Amino acid sequence: MAIQLLLKTNTLQGSLYSTSVGRGPQRPSSPIPFCHYVCQSKPSWHMVIQPLLLNLQRRRLHQTPGLIEPFQPDAGCFRFSVSSFQVLLILTVLVLAAAFVGLEVQWSEQWESAHISLQALGPFLHIGAVFGMTLLAWPVASCFYRTSSKALKSLLLLLYLAALLALYLAPLGIDSPCLMEHRQLPPKPALFGHRGAPMLAPENTMMSFQKALHYGVSVWETDLLVSADGVPFIMHDEKLTRTTNVQAIFPDRAHANATSFQWNELQQLDAGTWFMQKPPFLMTRSFSSEDRYMAGAQRIISLKYLLREAKKHNMSIMFDLRPEEDPNYEHLVNVTVETILQSGIAPEQVSGPPCHGTSVAPPQHRKQA
């Protein structure tokens, strides 16, 4: 049985000697290495068939010594996998280098905040690096035992052990609040409420700004538009369709710019029900009945009203005046500045396009909170 199978194998792959009854081993007229067929199709077949061929050869040689020559695979069979690995490694290095260059070009100023970001992410990155090095242990060990050069073995072992040592000593140099005691923590940074607290209430409504105040925010960040009759009001979108019921109140003007409405028309709009009907965040589903009622009662607020509340609670305000491409933008700036001056709020508590010389300075007692 083994001889018949061997004869079939000899006929297929052509690198072994063919045999026949009554004659000795004969070499084919034009032998073609078996590895040629393997390399031309898929390299993975070579790894499956070669051990079977070698096993058959050993068994046949044990029964009839000298009948078959040992199978010698072509070294070129392994060139495909090695070269692919090298190309993949080079491409990975090039992609990473290009990514870092792109970050340097696009966000050169933001690199200054990298250290602050690492303070928060450092412990988690460290755990991920340890996990990655643990997974890398098996390929490194395999490469170590397959390498015949003692110099390469020593270099590989030293590099891996040095990386492990650096990882285990890294926590000593991580200055993260996650690893510090409470008495060692620096002063709490001032928090900005972007459009108030838009995850807890309809954005740019008084409910949203009150929620932000409740959670210790020091600065209200918002956006301003100016109505057709010259009243600055709080609104981000240039259209009213997303955050109000303008389609129900003014169906013929639903897609008009918000600045085309009079202030008394804007006060008729519901600016909160949309938040409950189409909740933008999952936590909205857990709102209490009181919060749901408050959200439905929200209206568009004016800058004058927001400044009065900011002065009352000693808050600071940062805003963007929109749209900047408006041909009458200078008039919008003058109207906004006049509203700010009439409110009586301290200039250092307001920051925006009309106030280039000022800066947001949160009250002292909130910095220490």
ZAFI-153763 format. One record per atom (N, C-alpha, C): residue in one letter; x negated, y negated, z negated. Coordinates in steps of 0.2 Angstrom, whole numbers, padded with zeros to 4 digits, always signed. Atoms other than C-alpha are relative to their C-alpha. Layout:
// residues N
AXYZ...
END
This chain:
// residues 369
M-0004+0006+0000M+0000+0000+0000M-0004-0006+0000A+0005+0006+0001A-0014-0012-0005A-0004-0001+0007I+0004+0001-0006I-0023-0008+0012I+0005-0003+0005Q-0005+0002-0005Q-0007-0011+0022Q+0001-0008-0001L-0001+0007+0002L-0004-0028+0013L-0007-0004+0002L+0007+0003-0002L-0023-0032+0016L+0000-0001+0007L+0001+0000-0007L-0022-0028+0034L+0005-0006+0003K-0004+0005-0002K-0007-0040+0036K-0003-0007-0002T+0003+0007+0002T-0016-0054+0026T-0006-0001+0005N+0005+0002-0004N-0031-0052+0037N+0002-0002+0007T-0002+0003-0007T-0021-0054+0053T+0003-0007+0000L-0003+0007+0000L-0012-0070+0047L-0006-0005-0001Q+0005+0005+0001Q-0027-0079+0040Q-0006+0000+0003G+0006-0001-0005G-0041-0073+0051G-0007-0001-0003S+0007+0001+0002S-0055-0077+0039S-0003+0007-0003L+0002-0006+0003L-0056-0059+0032L-0002+0005+0006Y+0002-0005-0006Y-0063-0044+0042Y+0006+0004+0001S-0005-0005-0002S-0050-0034+0051S-0002+0007+0000T+0002-0007+0000T-0050-0015+0049T+0005+0004+0004S-0004-0004-0004S-0044-0001+0059S-0002+0007-0001V+0002-0007+0001V-0044+0018+0058V-0005+0003+0004G+0006-0002-0004G-0060+0026+0063G-0005-0005+0002R+0005+0005-0002R-0069+0010+0065R-0002-0004-0007G+0002+0004+0006G-0079-0001+0052G+0003-0007+0001P-0002+0007+0000P-0076-0018+0048P-0003-0004+0006Q+0002+0004-0006Q-0076-0030+0063Q+0002-0007-0002R-0002+0007+0001R-0076-0049+0063R+0004-0002+0006P-0004+0003-0006P-0063-0058+0074P-0005-0004+0005S+0004+0003-0005S-0070-0065+0090S-0001-0008-0001S+0001+0007+0001S-0066-0083+0085S+0004-0001-0007P-0003+0000+0007P-0063-0083+0066P+0002-0007-0002I-0002+0007+0003I-0053-0098+0059I+0001+0000-0007P+0000+0000+0007P-0055-0102+0041P+0008-0001-0002F-0007+0000+0003F-0038-0099+0031F+0001-0007-0002C-0001+0007+0003C-0041-0116+0023C+0002-0005+0005H-0002+0004-0005H-0039-0124+0040H+0008-0001+0001Y-0007+0000-0001Y-0021-0119+0041Y+0003-0003-0006V-0003+0003+0006V-0018-0124+0023V-0001-0008+0000C+0001+0007+0000C-0026-0141+0025C+0004-0004+0005Q-0004+0004-0006Q-0016-0145+0041Q+0007+0000-0003S-0007+0000+0003S+0000-0141+0031S+0001-0004-0006K+0000+0003+0006K+0001-0145+0013K-0005+0003-0005P+0006-0002+0004P-0014-0144+0001P+0003+0004-0006S-0003-0004+0006S-0002-0137-0013S+0000+0008+0002W+0000-0007-0002W-0001-0120-0003W-0006+0003-0002H+0006-0003+0001H-0019-0117-0005H-0001+0002-0007M+0001-0001+0007M-0018-0118-0024M+0004+0006-0002V-0005-0006+0001V-0004-0104-0023V-0003+0006+0003I+0002-0006-0004I-0011-0092-0010I-0007+0002-0002Q+0007-0002+0001Q-0030-0093-0014Q+0000+0005-0006P+0001-0006+0005P-0028-0083-0031P+0002+0006+0002L-0002-0006-0002L-0018-0070-0023L-0005+0003+0005L+0005-0002-0004L-0031-0068-0009L-0006+0003-0003L+0006-0002+0004L-0045-0067-0021L+0002+0006-0004N-0001-0006+0004N-0036-0054-0032N+0001+0006+0005L-0001-0006-0005L-0032-0043-0016L-0008+0002+0002Q+0007-0001-0002Q-0051-0045-0011Q-0003+0004-0006R+0004-0004+0005R-0057-0039-0028R+0003+0007-0001R-0003-0007+0000R-0045-0024-0028R-0003+0004+0005R+0003-0004-0006R-0051-0019-0011R-0007+0001+0000L+0007-0001+0000L-0069-0021-0014L-0001+0005-0006H+0001-0005+0005H-0067-0011-0030H+0001+0007+0003Q-0001-0006-0003Q-0060+0003-0020Q-0005+0002+0006T+0005-0001-0006T-0071+0002-0004T-0005-0006+0000P+0005+0005+0000P-0086-0008-0007P-0003-0002+0007G+0003+0002-0006G-0093-0018+0007G+0005+0000+0006L-0005+0000-0006L-0077-0017+0018L+0002-0007+0001I-0003+0007-0001I-0072-0035+0015I-0005-0005-0003E+0004+0006+0002E-0083-0051+0013E+0004-0004-0005P-0004+0004+0005P-0078-0062-0002P+0002-0006+0004F-0004+0006-0003F-0066-0076+0003F-0004-0007-0002Q+0003+0006+0001Q-0075-0093+0004Q+0004-0006+0002P-0004+0006-0002P-0063-0108+0004P-0004-0006+0003D+0003+0006-0003D-0068-0123+0014D+0000-0006-0005A+0000+0006+0005A-0073-0138+0003A+0004-0005+0002G-0004+0005-0002G-0063-0149+0014G+0007+0000-0002C-0007+0000+0003C-0047-0143+0006C+0001-0004-0005F-0001+0004+0006F-0050-0153-0009F-0001-0007+0002R+0001+0007-0001R-0054-0169+0000R+0006-0004+0000F-0006+0004+0000F-0036-0174+0002F+0002-0003-0006S-0002+0003+0007S-0032-0175-0016S-0005-0005-0003V+0005+0005+0003V-0048-0183-0021V+0000-0007+0003S+0000+0007-0004S-0047-0197-0008S+0007-0003-0002S-0006+0003+0002S-0029-0200-0012S+0000-0003-0007F+0001+0003+0007F-0033-0202-0031F-0004-0006+0001Q+0005+0006-0001Q-0047-0214-0026Q+0004-0006+0003V-0004+0005-0003V-0035-0224-0015V+0005-0003-0005L-0005+0002+0005L-0022-0225-0028L-0003-0004-0006L+0004+0003+0005L-0034-0230-0041L-0002-0007+0002I+0002+0006-0003I-0041-0244-0030I+0006-0005+0001L-0006+0004-0001L-0023-0250-0026L+0003-0003-0006T-0003+0002+0007T-0018-0251-0044T-0004-0006-0003V+0004+0005+0002V-0033-0261-0048V+0001-0007+0004L-0001+0006-0004L-0030-0273-0034L+0007-0003-0002V-0007+0003+0001V-0011-0275-0038V-0001-0004-0007L+0001+0003+0007L-0016-0279-0057L-0004-0006+0001A+0004+0006-0001A-0029-0291-0051A+0004-0006+0003A-0004+0005-0004A-0017-0300-0039A+0006-0003-0005A-0005+0003+0005A-0004-0301-0053A-0002-0005-0005F+0003+0005+0004F-0015-0309-0065F-0002-0007+0003V+0002+0006-0004V-0021-0321-0052V+0006-0005+0001G-0006+0004-0001G-0003-0326-0048G+0003-0003-0006L-0002+0003+0006L+0001-0328-0066L-0004-0007-0002E+0004+0006+0002E-0014-0340-0068E+0002-0006+0004V-0001+0005-0004V-0009-0350-0053V+0007-0003-0002Q-0007+0002+0001Q+0010-0351-0057Q+0001-0003-0007W-0001+0001+0007W+0009-0352-0076W-0006-0002-0004S+0007+0001+0003S-0008-0359-0080S+0001-0004-0007E-0002+0004+0007E+0000-0371-0094E+0003+0005-0005Q-0003-0004+0005Q+0010-0357-0101Q-0005+0005-0003W+0004-0005+0003W-0005-0346-0105W-0002-0002-0007E+0002+0002+0006E-0008-0357-0120E+0005+0003-0005S-0005-0003+0005S+0008-0349-0128S-0001+0008+0000A+0001-0007+0000A+0001-0331-0125A-0002+0002-0007H+0002-0002+0007H-0007-0330-0142H+0006+0000-0004I-0006+0000+0004I+0010-0335-0150I+0004+0006+0002S-0004-0005-0002S+0019-0322-0140S-0003+0007-0002L+0003-0006+0003L+0006-0308-0145L+0001+0001-0007Q-0001-0001+0007Q+0009-0312-0163Q+0006+0004-0001A-0007-0003+0001A+0027-0306-0161A-0001+0007+0003L+0000-0006-0004L+0023-0292-0148L-0006+0005-0002G+0006-0004+0001G+0006-0286-0155G+0001+0007-0003P-0001-0007+0003P+0012-0272-0166P+0003+0005+0004F-0003-0004-0005F+0023-0265-0153F-0004+0002+0006L+0005-0002-0005L+0010-0266-0140L-0005+0005-0002H+0005-0005+0002H-0002-0257-0151H+0003+0007-0001I-0003-0006+0000I+0010-0243-0154I+0000+0003+0007G-0001-0003-0006G+0013-0241-0136G-0007+0002+0003A+0006-0002-0003A-0006-0241-0132A-0003+0006-0004V+0002-0007+0003V-0009-0227-0145V+0004+0006+0003F-0004-0005-0004F+0005-0217-0137F-0003+0002+0007G+0003-0001-0007G-0003-0220-0120G-0007+0004-0001M+0006-0004+0001M-0020-0214-0126M+0001+0007-0002T-0001-0007+0002T-0013-0199-0134T+0002+0004+0006L-0002-0003-0006L-0005-0194-0117L-0006+0001+0004L+0005-0001-0004L-0021-0197-0109L-0006+0005-0002A+0005-0005+0003A-0031-0185-0120A+0000+0006+0004W+0000-0006-0003W-0026-0170-0110W-0004-0001+0007P+0004+0001-0006P-0032-0177-0093P-0007-0001-0001V+0007+0001+0002V-0048-0183-0101V-0003+0006-0002A+0003-0006+0002A-0051-0166-0109A-0001+0004+0006S+0001-0004-0006S-0048-0157-0092S-0006-0003+0004C+0006+0003-0004C-0060-0169-0083C-0007+0001-0003F+0006-0001+0004F-0073-0167-0097F-0002+0007+0002Y+0002-0007-0001Y-0073-0148-0095Y-0002+0002+0007R+0001-0002-0007R-0073-0148-0076R-0006-0003+0003T+0006+0003-0002T-0088-0160-0075T-0006+0004-0001S+0006-0003+0001S-0104-0152-0073S-0006-0004-0002S+0005+0004+0002S-0115-0167-0076S+0000-0002-0007K+0000+0001+0007K-0120-0169-0094K+0001-0008-0001A-0001+0007+0000A-0122-0188-0091A+0007-0003+0000L-0007+0002-0001L-0105-0190-0085L+0005+0002-0005K-0004-0002+0006K-0098-0180-0099K-0001-0004-0006S+0002+0004+0006S-0107-0190-0112S+0004-0007+0001L-0003+0006-0002L-0101-0206-0103L+0008+0000-0001L-0007-0001+0000L-0083-0200-0102L+0002+0000-0008L-0001-0001+0008L-0083-0195-0121L-0001-0006-0003L+0001+0006+0004L-0090-0211-0127L+0005-0005+0002L-0005+0005-0002L-0078-0222-0117L+0007+0002-0003Y-0006-0002+0003Y-0063-0212-0123Y+0000-0001-0008L+0001+0001+0007L-0069-0212-0141L+0000-0008-0002A+0000+0007+0002A-0073-0231-0141A+0007-0003+0001A-0006+0003-0001A-0056-0235-0134A+0005+0002-0006L-0004-0003+0006L-0048-0224-0148L-0002-0004-0007L+0002+0004+0006L-0059-0233-0161L+0003-0007+0000A-0003+0007+0000A-0054-0250-0155A+0007+0000-0001L-0007+0000+0001L-0036-0246-0155L+0002+0001-0008Y-0001-0001+0007Y-0037-0239-0173Y-0002-0006-0005L+0002+0006+0004L-0046-0255-0179L+0004-0006+0002A-0003+0006-0003A-0035-0267-0169A+0005-0003-0005P-0005+0003+0005P-0022-0269-0183P-0004-0005-0005L+0004+0005+0005L-0036-0278-0194L-0001-0007+0004G+0001+0007-0003G-0037-0292-0181G+0007-0003+0003I-0006+0002-0002I-0018-0293-0177I+0003-0005-0005D-0003+0005+0005D-0011-0309-0185D+0007-0001+0002S-0007+0000-0001S+0007-0305-0184S+0005-0001-0006P-0005+0000+0006P+0022-0310-0195P+0003+0006-0002C-0002-0007+0002C+0027-0292-0194C-0004+0003-0005L+0004-0004+0004L+0012-0287-0204L-0002-0005-0006M+0002+0004+0005M+0010-0302-0216M+0006+0000-0005E-0005+0001+0006E+0018-0305-0233E+0003-0007+0001H-0004+0006-0001H+0031-0318-0235H-0004-0006-0002R+0003+0006+0003R+0020-0330-0245R-0006-0002+0005Q+0005+0001-0005Q+0007-0329-0230Q+0003-0003+0006L-0003+0002-0006L+0019-0334-0217L+0000-0008+0001P+0000+0008-0001P+0017-0352-0209P+0007-0002+0000P-0007+0003+0000P+0032-0364-0209P+0004+0002+0005K-0005-0002-0005K+0047-0359-0200K+0000-0005+0006P+0000+0005-0006P+0047-0367-0182P+0007-0002+0000A-0006+0003-0001A+0061-0378-0178A+0004+0004+0006L-0004-0003-0005L+0075-0370-0167L+0004-0004+0004F-0004+0004-0005F+0083-0377-0152F+0007+0004+0002G-0007-0003-0001G+0102-0373-0149G+0001-0001+0008H-0001+0001-0007H+0103-0371-0130H+0007+0000+0002R-0008+0001-0001R+0121-0377-0126R+0003+0002-0006G-0003-0002+0006G+0124-0374-0144G-0002+0007-0002A+0001-0007+0001A+0126-0356-0148A+0005+0004+0005P-0004-0003-0005P+0133-0349-0132P+0002+0007+0000M-0002-0007+0001M+0133-0331-0138M+0005+0001-0005L-0004+0000+0005L+0144-0336-0152L+0007-0004+0001A-0005+0005-0001A+0156-0349-0145A-0001-0002+0008P+0001+0003-0007P+0160-0357-0128P-0005-0005+0001E+0006+0005+0000E+0145-0366-0122E+0002-0007+0001N-0001+0007+0000N+0144-0385-0124N+0006-0002-0002T-0006+0003+0004T+0159-0386-0135T-0002-0001-0007M+0001+0001+0007M+0160-0392-0153M-0001+0006-0004M+0000-0006+0004M+0163-0375-0159M-0007+0003+0001S+0007-0003-0001S+0146-0369-0151S-0005-0004-0004F+0005+0004+0003F+0136-0384-0158F+0001+0001-0008Q-0001-0002+0008Q+0144-0380-0176Q-0003+0006-0001K+0003-0007+0001K+0139-0362-0174K-0008-0001-0001A+0007+0001+0000A+0121-0367-0170A-0002-0004-0006L+0002+0003+0006L+0121-0379-0185L+0000+0005-0006H-0001-0005+0005H+0127-0365-0196H-0006+0005-0001Y+0006-0005+0000Y+0112-0354-0191Y-0007-0004+0000G+0006+0003+0002G+0099-0367-0195G-0004-0003+0006V+0003+0003-0006V+0096-0375-0178V-0001-0007-0001S+0002+0007+0001S+0087-0392-0178S+0001-0004+0005V-0001+0004-0006V+0090-0398-0161V+0006+0003+0005W-0005-0002-0005W+0105-0397-0149W-0002-0002+0007E+0002+0001-0007E+0101-0395-0131E+0006+0001+0004T-0006+0000-0003T+0114-0399-0119T-0001-0004+0007D+0001+0003-0007D+0118-0406-0101D+0006-0006+0000L-0005+0006+0000L+0127-0423-0097L+0002-0001+0007L-0002+0003-0006L+0138-0428-0083L+0004-0007-0002V-0004+0006+0001V+0147-0445-0081V+0006+0000+0004S-0006+0000-0003S+0165-0446-0077S+0001-0006+0005A-0002+0005-0005A+0173-0456-0063A+0000-0007-0003D-0001+0006+0003D+0177-0470-0075D-0006-0002-0005G+0006+0002+0004G+0160-0470-0083G-0001+0002-0007V+0001-0003+0006V+0161-0459-0098V-0004+0006+0000P+0005-0006+0001P+0146-0447-0102P+0004+0005-0004F-0003-0006+0003F+0153-0430-0106F-0005+0006+0000I+0005-0006+0000I+0145-0413-0110I+0003+0005+0005M-0001-0005-0005M+0145-0401-0096M-0006+0002+0004H+0006-0002-0004H+0132-0390-0087H+0002+0000+0007D-0001-0001-0007D+0140-0385-0071D+0003-0006+0004E-0002+0006-0004E+0144-0398-0057E+0008+0001+0002K-0007-0002-0002K+0161-0388-0054K+0003+0002-0007L-0004-0002+0006L+0174-0385-0068L+0003+0007+0000T-0004-0007-0001T+0180-0368-0062T-0003+0005-0005R+0002-0006+0004R+0169-0357-0073R+0002-0001-0007T-0001+0001+0007T+0171-0365-0090T+0007-0003-0002T-0007+0003+0002T+0189-0373-0089T+0005+0003+0004N-0006-0002-0004N+0206-0370-0083N+0002-0005+0005V-0001+0005-0005V+0205-0383-0069V+0005+0003+0005Q-0004-0003-0005Q+0213-0371-0057Q+0008+0000-0001A-0007+0000+0002A+0229-0371-0067A+0003-0007-0001I-0002+0006+0002I+0230-0389-0072I-0001-0005+0007F+0001+0004-0006F+0223-0397-0055F-0002+0005+0005P+0001-0005-0005P+0225-0383-0042P-0003-0003+0006D+0002+0003-0006D+0222-0395-0028D-0007-0003+0000R+0007+0003+0001R+0206-0402-0035R-0005+0005-0004A+0004-0005+0004A+0199-0386-0043A-0007+0000+0002H+0007-0001-0002H+0183-0386-0033H-0003-0007+0001A+0003+0006+0000A+0180-0404-0034A-0006-0001-0005N+0005+0001+0005N+0165-0411-0043N+0003-0002-0006A-0002+0003+0006A+0167-0414-0061A+0000-0007-0001T+0001+0008+0000T+0161-0432-0059T+0006-0003+0003S-0005+0003-0004S+0176-0435-0048S+0006-0001-0005F-0006+0000+0004F+0188-0433-0063F+0000-0006-0005Q-0001+0005+0005Q+0194-0447-0075Q-0001+0003-0007W+0001-0003+0006W+0190-0445-0093W+0007+0003-0003N-0006-0003+0003N+0208-0443-0098N+0003+0006+0004E-0001-0007-0003E+0210-0429-0085E-0004+0005-0002L+0005-0005+0003L+0195-0420-0092L+0003+0002-0006Q-0002-0002+0007Q+0203-0420-0109Q+0006+0004+0000Q-0006-0004-0001Q+0218-0411-0102Q-0002+0008+0001L+0002-0007-0002L+0207-0395-0098L-0002+0004-0006D+0002-0005+0005D+0205-0380-0109D-0007+0002+0001A+0007-0002-0001A+0186-0377-0111A-0002+0006-0004G+0002-0006+0004G+0187-0361-0122G+0003+0006+0001T-0004-0007-0001T+0200-0348-0117T-0004+0004+0005W+0004-0004-0004W+0188-0342-0103W-0004+0004-0003F+0005-0004+0004F+0176-0336-0116F+0003+0006-0003M-0004-0006+0003M+0189-0324-0123M+0002+0004+0006Q-0003-0004-0006Q+0196-0319-0106Q-0005+0004+0004K+0005-0003-0003K+0180-0315-0098K-0007-0001-0004P+0006+0001+0005P+0167-0313-0112P-0006+0001+0003P+0007+0000-0003P+0149-0316-0106P-0004+0005-0004F+0004-0004+0005F+0142-0306-0121F+0004+0005-0003L-0004-0005+0003L+0147-0290-0129L+0002-0001-0007M-0001+0001+0006M+0147-0297-0146M+0007-0004-0001T-0007+0003+0000T+0163-0307-0141T+0005+0004-0002R-0005-0004+0002R+0173-0292-0144R+0001+0001-0007S-0001-0001+0008S+0170-0292-0163S+0002-0006-0003F-0002+0007+0003F+0176-0310-0165F+0006+0001-0005S-0005+0000+0004S+0188-0313-0179S+0006-0003+0003S-0006+0003-0003S+0206-0319-0176S-0001-0008+0000E+0001+0007+0001E+0201-0336-0183E-0005-0003+0006D+0005+0002-0006D+0186-0337-0170D+0004+0000+0007R-0003+0000-0006R+0197-0332-0156R+0005-0006+0001Y-0005+0006+0000Y+0210-0346-0161Y-0004-0006+0002M+0004+0006-0001M+0196-0359-0162M-0003+0000+0007A+0003+0000-0007A+0188-0354-0145A+0006-0002+0005G-0005+0002-0004G+0205-0356-0137G+0002-0008+0000A-0002+0007+0001A+0207-0374-0144A-0005-0005+0002Q+0005+0005-0002Q+0191-0381-0137Q+0001-0004+0006R-0001+0005-0005R+0191-0396-0126R-0007-0003+0002I+0006+0003-0002I+0177-0405-0116I-0001-0006-0005I+0002+0005+0005I+0168-0417-0128I-0004-0005+0004S+0004+0006-0003S+0160-0434-0124S-0006+0000-0004L+0007+0001+0003L+0142-0439-0128L+0001-0004-0006K-0001+0004+0006K+0149-0452-0140K+0002+0004-0006Y-0003-0004+0005Y+0158-0439-0150Y-0006+0005-0003L+0006-0004+0002L+0142-0427-0150L-0005-0004-0004L+0005+0004+0003L+0131-0441-0155L+0002-0002-0008R-0002+0001+0007R+0142-0445-0170R-0001+0006-0005E+0001-0006+0004E+0142-0427-0176E-0008+0001-0001A+0007-0001+0001A+0123-0427-0174A-0003-0005-0005K+0002+0004+0005K+0121-0442-0184K+0002+0002-0007K-0004-0003+0006K+0133-0435-0197K-0004+0005-0003H+0003-0006+0002H+0123-0419-0199H-0008-0001+0000N+0008+0001-0001N+0105-0427-0196N-0003+0005+0005M+0002-0004-0005M+0103-0417-0180M-0004-0004+0005S+0003+0003-0006S+0092-0421-0165S+0004+0003+0006I-0004-0002-0006I+0099-0420-0147I-0006-0001+0006M+0004+0001-0006M+0089-0416-0131M+0005+0002+0006F-0005-0001-0006F+0099-0417-0114F-0003-0001+0006D+0001+0001-0007D+0098-0417-0096D+0006-0004+0003L-0005+0004-0003L+0107-0430-0086L+0001+0002+0007R-0001-0003-0007R+0115-0423-0070R+0005-0003+0004P+0005-0003-0005P+0115-0423-0055P-0005-0005+0001E+0005+0005-0001E+0098-0431-0053E+0000-0002+0008E+0000+0002-0007E+0101-0432-0034E+0005-0005+0002D-0005+0005-0001D+0115-0444-0036D-0002-0006+0002P+0002+0007-0003P+0113-0460-0026P+0000-0005-0006N-0001+0005+0005N+0119-0470-0041N-0003+0003-0007Y+0003-0003+0006Y+0108-0461-0054Y-0002-0005-0005E+0002+0006+0005E+0101-0477-0061E+0006-0003-0004H-0006+0002+0003H+0119-0482-0065H+0002+0005-0006L-0002-0005+0005L+0122-0466-0074L-0005+0000-0006V+0005+0001+0005V+0106-0469-0084V+0002-0005-0005N-0002+0006+0004N+0112-0486-0089N+0006+0001-0005V-0006-0001+0004V+0129-0480-0095V-0002+0005-0006T+0002-0004+0005T+0120-0466-0105T-0003-0003-0005V+0004+0004+0004V+0108-0477-0113V+0004-0005-0005E-0005+0004+0004E+0122-0489-0118E+0004+0004-0005T-0004-0004+0005T+0132-0475-0126T-0005+0002-0006I+0005-0002+0005I+0116-0469-0136I-0001-0006-0005L+0001+0006+0004L+0113-0487-0142L+0006-0002-0005Q-0006+0002+0004Q+0131-0490-0148Q+0001+0005-0005S-0001-0005+0005S+0131-0474-0158S-0003-0001-0006G+0004+0001+0006G+0118-0480-0170G-0004+0005-0002I+0005-0005+0002I+0108-0464-0170I-0007-0002+0001A+0007+0001+0000A+0090-0465-0173A-0003+0002+0007P+0003-0002-0007P+0080-0466-0156P-0004+0006+0000E+0004-0006+0000E+0068-0453-0162E+0004+0007+0000Q-0004-0007+0000Q+0082-0440-0163Q+0003+0001+0007V-0002-0001-0006V+0086-0442-0145V-0005+0001+0005S+0004-0001-0005S+0077-0435-0130S+0003+0002+0006G-0004-0002-0006G+0082-0435-0112G-0003-0005+0006P+0003+0004-0005P+0078-0443-0095P+0001-0008-0001P+0000+0008+0002P+0084-0461-0101P-0005-0002-0005C+0004+0002+0005C+0072-0460-0115C-0007+0003+0000H+0007-0003-0001H+0055-0456-0108H-0005-0001-0006G+0005+0001+0005G+0046-0464-0122G+0001+0003-0007T-0002-0003+0006T+0055-0454-0136T-0002+0007+0000S+0001-0007+0001S+0052-0437-0142S+0005+0003-0005V-0004-0003+0005V+0063-0424-0151V-0004+0001-0007A+0004-0001+0006A+0058-0425-0169A+0005+0002-0005P-0005-0002+0004P+0069-0414-0180P-0001-0003-0007P+0001+0003+0007P+0072-0421-0198P-0004+0005-0004Q+0006-0003+0004Q+0059-0417-0211Q+0003+0006-0004H-0003-0005+0004H+0071-0407-0222H+0002+0007+0004R-0001-0006-0003R+0075-0395-0208R-0006+0004+0002K+0006-0003-0001K+0057-0392-0204K-0002+0005-0005Q+0003-0004+0006Q+0054-0385-0221Q+0005+0005-0002A-0005-0005+0002A+0070-0374-0221A-0002+0007+0002
END
